[in-house]
Amino acid sequence: MKVTDIVTKIAQPVVEAHGCSLWDVEYVREGDQRFLRLYLDKEGGVDITDCEAISRAVDPLLDEADPIPDSYHFEVCSAGLERALKRPGDFERFMGSAVTVKLYRPRNGLKEIPCVLTGYEDGRITVEAGKETITFEKSQVALVRLRVEF
C-alpha cells in the first residue's frame, strides 16, 4: 500500500471530524528533504486554525502508525483557490469552471492553456479555449488546475 493511501486512511476521519474534507495527500521529495502534506477543503474556506487543529490531531496518529520510515516534514494546508484537479470527482465538481491545462509538449506554441472545463471521460479532458473545443488525452496533460479570474 502506498504511503499516501495509508496516511489518507489515518487522516480522513480526523479531518472530517473537524468539519473539513481531505482534498489530497502528497508525499514528495524536494531537494534532500521529504514532505508529507495534507490539503484540506471546507465550505467557506480553510483557515489557519483548521490547519493547526488537524495537524495537532493527526501528528500523534502518524507517529504511532509510523507509515514513513524516513524523516519528513509534516504540513497541513488549504487546497487553495487554484488547486489541482486529479480525481474524476474533482473534474465533475468543477465542470464549467475556468482552468489552466499544463501540457507536457506545447500545442500551438503554448504549454499552458487557459480555458473552461467542459468534459471529462476516462482521463480525457475536453475544454473550450476561445472559440475552439479541444480534447486532450491523459498522456498529453501534466496538470489541470483551477484558474481564478479577477
Order of alpha helices (4+ residues) and beta strands (2+ residues): alpha-beta-beta-alpha-beta-alpha-beta-beta-beta-beta-beta
